[in-house]
Amino acid sequence: MIEERLTQLRPLAELSARAREKLLQHARTLTVDPGFKLHARDEFRSMIFLLEGRLILASGRNSVMLRGGSSESLSPLFEANDYHSHAIAASRSTLAMLDRRVYETLVDDGDQESVEVSEIELSDLEGELFSRIYTHAYSGELALPQLPEVALHLQQALKKPDVSIGEATRIIEEDPSVAGRLLSVANSPAMGSRREVARLQDAVARLGLERTRQLVMALAMHQVFIHSDSPYHDLLERLWRRSARIAAISCVLADQSEAADPQTALLAGLLHRVGALPVIAEVARAHPDRSPEEVERVLFRLEGLIGELVAQQWDLASDIISAIRDSGGPENPEAHALTDIVRIARAACPRDAEDDPLADRIPLTDLHAVQRLGFVVDEDGNLPAIDAARQEVETLIREIA
């Protein structure tokens, strides 16, 4: 069906036959039921066209009914820099999903024979997993990681306004490893107390309920990330260590900018790539022989979408969900401050881990979020704010990693 319509779709008609053939290698169709919803902010990597059916396309207070086969359906549902629109299927509909990066590369390079397909080609693994996971995620069939019980029970308990330190302590005692680590953090030099506490309840009192909740979540997350029996154990370890560093930097940036709660920023940084976990698990189940580099390419496209689903299942706060979903995508001038903080931390992290193949490579000078939050980039492209808090960053990493 895509092949028949490709020459009609705007702006794809401007491509040569050879370029369209390459684009088709990375295209797929998705059939959705009424009520299925697409957000422009989540689909920035795709050009989406309505082939059959009806969609309600909404932006702000304006909405239109789009019908497959109409002149309007020949254009993509969302523009490249659209952060606000969404579409809802009004009937069973078929969508064409085309990779925007591939299209832009073909447009930039035209029909030059020097363009190698390998430079733009998405692997068979990526196409297969993207289709399977994307469909299963929206149908509720994707196996998402479960939050450890100690963190889940504490999350639920702290929703009650009258929860006591004693009740929180009894929940944490359910997991001896988390309880022991929490005691260690409470007695660390970072807490600024010379009196050592031996009882978990005293540790919770010293830390406070909110910081206890954040730390319990962080400590429990290590259990979610690390699977010694996974063929991608080393990849998960690197992902965890990098997440811990980004969490520490996020905490420091939130404190210095006063734009978000530091402990919330710590948690958002720690969880910003949680969507990678079910994707890696699916690859390990179906394709355990694939290289970590291949898996990383898949993660780039999928983890924001899947991360949002995981965060919703775990009942996390909306600002943390936004940071998980959006901090790795294009900048949005209306983004929540927490998303900007995690985005800056991700961009700053390579300067602390140049040998890390998972590092984001976005120059800080290219981020408008830096100016929005009042930070300054020095002539070397670094953030003095992070350098000034180096000891605090390293202490936080030791606490959570």
C-alpha positions in Angstrom: 0.0 0.0 0.0 2.8 2.4 0.8 4.5 1.7 -2.5 1.3 2.7 -4.4 1.0 6.0 -2.6 4.6 7.0 -2.2 4.8 9.1 -5.3 1.7 11.1 -4.2 2.7 11.9 -0.7 4.1 15.3 0.0 7.0 16.1 0.1 8.1 12.6 -0.9 7.2 13.1 -4.5 10.3 15.2 -5.0 12.5 12.2 -4.4 13.9 10.2 -7.3 12.7 6.6 -7.9 16.1 5.4 -6.5 15.7 7.4 -3.3 12.1 6.3 -2.8 13.2 2.7 -3.0 15.7 3.4 -0.3 13.1 5.1 1.8 10.8 2.1 1.4 13.4 -0.1 3.0 12.7 1.7 6.3 8.9 2.1 6.0 6.1 0.2 7.7 2.4 0.3 8.1 0.5 0.4 11.4 -3.2 -0.5 11.7 -4.9 1.1 14.7 -8.3 0.8 16.3 -10.6 3.7 17.1 -9.3 5.7 20.1 -5.7 5.1 19.3 -3.7 8.3 20.1 -0.5 9.8 18.6 1.4 12.7 20.1 3.6 14.8 17.9 6.2 15.2 20.6 6.6 11.4 20.7 6.8 10.9 16.9 9.4 13.5 15.9 11.6 10.7 14.4 8.8 9.6 12.0 6.9 11.0 9.1 3.4 9.7 9.5 0.7 9.6 6.8 -2.9 8.4 7.0 -3.5 5.8 4.3 -7.0 4.6 5.2 -9.6 5.4 7.8 -10.3 8.7 9.7 -8.3 10.6 12.2 -9.1 13.7 14.3 -6.1 15.9 14.1 -5.9 18.5 16.9 -3.7 21.4 17.7 -4.5 23.7 20.6 -8.3 24.4 20.4 -8.5 23.6 16.7 -9.3 20.1 15.3 -10.1 18.7 11.9 -11.3 15.4 10.6 -8.7 13.8 8.3 -9.8 11.1 5.8 -7.6 8.6 4.1 -7.4 9.2 0.4 -8.1 13.0 0.7 -5.8 15.7 -0.5 -5.0 16.6 3.1 -3.9 13.1 3.9 -1.0 13.4 1.4 0.9 15.6 3.9 2.5 14.3 7.1 0.3 14.4 10.2 2.9 16.3 12.2 5.6 18.8 11.1 9.2 18.3 12.2 9.1 20.9 15.0 5.5 20.3 16.2 5.4 19.6 19.9 1.7 20.2 20.6 -0.5 18.4 18.1 -2.0 15.0 18.5 -4.2 12.7 16.5 -6.9 10.3 17.5 -8.2 7.5 15.3 -12.0 8.0 14.7 -12.2 4.6 12.9 -10.0 1.7 12.2 -7.1 3.3 10.3 -3.9 2.4 8.5 -0.9 4.6 8.9 2.4 4.8 7.0 5.4 5.3 9.2 8.5 6.6 7.4 11.9 7.4 9.1 12.4 11.2 9.0 16.2 10.8 9.3 16.4 8.6 6.3 14.3 11.0 4.3 16.3 14.1 5.3 19.5 12.3 4.4 18.2 11.4 1.0 17.1 15.0 0.4 20.4 16.4 1.5 22.4 14.0 -0.7 20.1 13.8 -3.7 21.0 11.0 -6.0 24.8 11.1 -5.6 26.2 7.6 -6.1 28.7 8.2 -3.3 25.9 7.9 -0.7 26.2 4.5 0.9 23.0 2.8 2.0 24.9 1.6 5.1 25.2 5.3 6.2 21.4 5.7 6.4 20.1 2.1 6.6 18.2 1.0 9.6 19.0 -2.6 10.5 16.5 -5.4 10.1 16.6 -5.8 13.9 15.6 -2.2 14.4 12.7 -2.4 12.0 11.4 -5.7 13.4 11.7 -4.6 17.0 10.3 -1.2 16.4 7.2 -2.6 14.8 6.7 -5.4 17.4 7.4 -3.3 20.5 5.5 -0.2 19.3 2.5 -2.3 18.6 2.7 -4.3 21.8 3.3 -1.2 23.9 0.0 0.4 22.8 -2.0 -2.9 23.0 -0.8 -3.5 26.5 1.0 -6.7 25.6 4.5 -5.5 26.2 6.2 -6.9 29.4 7.3 -3.8 31.3 9.8 -4.0 34.2 8.2 -4.3 37.6 9.1 -1.8 40.3 10.6 -3.6 43.3 8.1 -4.1 46.0 9.9 -2.0 48.6 9.8 1.0 46.3 6.2 0.3 45.2 4.9 0.0 48.8 6.7 3.1 49.9 5.4 5.1 46.9 1.8 4.0 47.9 2.3 4.7 51.6 3.7 8.2 51.1 0.6 9.2 49.2 -1.1 9.3 52.6 -0.7 12.7 54.3 -0.4 11.1 57.8 2.2 8.4 57.1 4.7 8.1 59.9 8.4 7.5 59.9 7.8 4.2 61.7 5.5 3.0 58.9 8.0 4.0 56.3 10.7 2.1 58.2 8.7 -1.1 58.4 8.2 -1.0 54.6 11.9 -0.5 53.9 12.8 -3.3 56.3 11.1 -5.6 53.8 14.3 -5.4 51.6 17.4 -5.8 53.7 19.8 -4.8 50.9 18.0 -1.5 50.4 17.7 -1.0 54.2 21.4 -1.5 54.7 22.4 0.9 51.9 20.0 3.5 53.2 21.8 3.3 56.6 25.1 3.7 54.8 23.8 6.8 53.1 22.4 8.3 56.3 25.9 7.9 57.9 27.8 9.2 55.0 29.9 12.5 55.3 27.5 14.1 52.9 24.8 14.2 55.6 27.0 16.4 57.7 26.5 14.6 61.0 29.3 13.1 63.2 26.9 10.9 65.2 26.4 7.5 63.6 22.9 6.0 63.6 22.5 2.3 63.9 18.7 2.0 63.6 16.9 2.2 60.3 14.2 4.4 61.8 16.8 6.9 62.9 18.3 6.9 59.4 14.8 7.6 57.9 14.3 10.4 60.4 17.7 11.9 59.5 17.1 11.7 55.8 13.4 12.8 55.9 10.5 11.0 54.2 10.9 12.7 50.8 14.6 12.0 50.4 14.1 8.5 51.8 11.5 7.9 49.1 13.9 9.1 46.3 16.8 7.1 47.7 14.8 3.9 48.1 13.7 4.3 44.5 17.2 4.9 43.4 18.6 1.9 45.3 15.8 -0.4 44.2 16.4 0.7 40.6 19.7 -1.0 40.6 17.9 -4.3 40.9 15.8 -3.4 37.9 18.8 -2.4 35.7 21.3 -5.1 36.5 20.7 -8.7 35.4 23.8 -10.9 35.7 22.2 -13.5 33.4 21.5 -11.1 30.5 23.7 -11.4 27.4 23.8 -7.6 27.6 24.9 -7.4 31.2 27.9 -5.1 30.3 25.6 -2.8 28.4 23.1 -2.6 31.3 26.0 -1.9 33.7 27.3 1.0 31.6 23.7 2.3 31.2 23.3 2.2 35.0 26.6 3.9 35.8 25.9 6.6 33.2 22.4 7.1 34.6 23.8 7.5 38.1 26.2 10.2 36.9 23.5 12.0 35.0 21.3 11.8 38.1 24.0 13.4 40.3 24.6 16.2 37.7 20.8 16.8 37.5 20.5 17.1 41.2 23.3 19.7 41.3 21.9 21.7 38.4 18.4 21.7 40.0 19.9 22.9 43.3 22.0 25.7 41.6 19.2 26.9 39.3 16.4 26.5 41.9 14.3 25.5 38.9 13.3 22.1 40.3 13.5 20.1 43.4 17.0 18.5 43.6 15.8 15.1 44.8 13.2 14.9 42.1 15.9 15.8 39.5 18.1 13.1 41.0 15.3 10.5 40.4 14.4 11.9 36.9 18.1 11.6 35.9 18.3 8.1 37.2 15.2 7.0 35.4 15.6 9.0 32.1 16.5 5.8 30.1 14.3 3.3 31.9 12.6 2.7 28.6 15.8 0.9 27.5 15.1 -2.0 29.8 12.2 -3.7 28.1 13.8 -3.1 24.7 17.0 -4.8 25.8 15.0 -7.6 27.4 13.2 -8.2 24.1 16.4 -8.2 22.1 18.0 -10.6 24.6 15.0 -12.9 24.3 14.7 -12.9 20.5 18.2 -11.9 19.3 20.8 -12.6 22.0 23.6 -12.6 19.4 23.2 -9.0 18.3 25.9 -6.5 19.2 25.5 -3.8 21.9 26.0 -1.2 19.1 23.0 -2.6 17.2 20.9 -2.6 20.4 21.8 1.1 21.0 20.4 2.1 17.6 17.1 0.5 18.5 17.1 2.2 21.9 17.5 5.6 20.3 14.2 5.3 18.6 12.2 3.4 21.2 13.2 4.2 24.7 11.4 7.5 25.1 8.1 6.0 24.1 8.6 2.9 26.2 10.0 4.9 29.1 6.8 6.9 29.3 4.8 3.7 29.6 7.0 2.3 32.3 6.8 5.5 34.3 3.0 5.6 34.0 2.8 2.0 35.2 5.0 2.9 38.2 2.7 5.9 38.9 5.5 8.5 38.8 4.9 12.2 38.9 4.0 13.9 35.6 7.2 16.1 35.5 9.4 12.9 35.8 7.4 11.2 33.1 8.0 14.3 30.8 11.7 14.2 31.5 11.9 10.5 30.7 9.9 11.0 27.5 11.4 14.3 26.2 14.9 14.8 27.5 16.4 12.9 24.6 14.3 14.4 21.8 14.3 17.8 20.2 14.2 20.9 22.5 10.8 22.3 23.3 10.9 26.0 24.5 7.9 25.2 26.7 9.4 22.1 28.3 9.2 21.6 32.0 12.3 22.8 33.8 13.0 19.2 35.0 13.2 18.1 31.4 15.7 20.9 30.6 17.8 19.9 33.6 18.1 16.3 32.6 18.8 17.3 29.0 21.6 19.6 30.1 23.0 16.8 32.4 22.9 14.4 29.4 24.9 16.8 27.3 27.4 17.6 30.0 28.0 14.0 31.0 30.4 13.1 28.1 32.9 15.5 29.5 33.0 13.2 32.5 33.0 10.0 30.5 34.6 10.5 27.1 35.2 6.8 26.7 31.5 5.9 27.2 29.9 4.8 23.9 26.5 5.6 25.3 27.2 9.2 25.8 25.0 11.9 24.2 27.1 14.1 21.9 25.1 17.3 21.9 27.3 20.4 22.5 26.1 22.4 25.5 26.5 25.6 23.4 23.7 24.2 21.1 21.2 23.9 24.0 18.8 26.8 24.6 17.9 25.2 27.9 21.3 26.3 29.2 20.3 30.0 28.8 16.7 29.4 29.9 17.9 28.1 33.3 20.6 30.8 33.7 23.7 28.8 33.2 26.8 29.9 31.4 29.0 27.8 29.1 32.8 28.6 29.2 35.0 29.0 26.2 35.9 25.3 26.3 32.2 24.4 26.0 31.9 23.2 29.6 29.6 24.2 32.5 31.5 25.8 35.3 28.5 25.1 37.5 29.3 21.4 37.3 33.0 21.8 37.8 32.4 23.8 40.9 30.3 21.0 42.4 32.6 18.1 41.4 32.9 16.7 44.9 29.2 16.8 45.5 28.6 15.0 42.1 31.0 12.3 43.0 29.5 11.9 46.5 26.0 11.5 45.0 27.2 8.9 42.6 28.6 6.8 45.4 25.3 7.1 47.3 23.1 5.8 44.5 25.4 3.7 42.3 
